[in-house]
Amino acid sequence: MADDKEVIKLVAPNGEERTEAYKPNFKVGNLLKQAVHDFGKDGHLDASLAYKLVKDGTQLDESQTLAETGVHAGDKLSVRSKTLPSDGDAPRV
């Protein structure tokens, strides 16, 4: 396996992790689509739902490249549902 200088880590909503080669010019939207497909195929998420990629609590712009959004090799990105509240996103009562 490549070292952290050459990869990024993707985390599914259920906590399952995958390592992907870091490609700075790869579009965030393309990486998200690939991650949803791969995690969905293995039963780690419902691929029919809409998702977003998040780094350090901030949603990444799908139209930009990984480099443009500040993603670097060794970073961890989370795949999160766009519609289901996650920790910190639940409405306040």
Buried (B, 14 or more C-beta within 10 A) or exposed (E): EEEBEEBBBBBBBEEBEBEBEBBEEBBBBEBBBBBBEBBBEEEBBEBEEEBBBBBEEEBBBBEBBBEBBEBEBEBEBBBBBEEEEEEEEEEEE
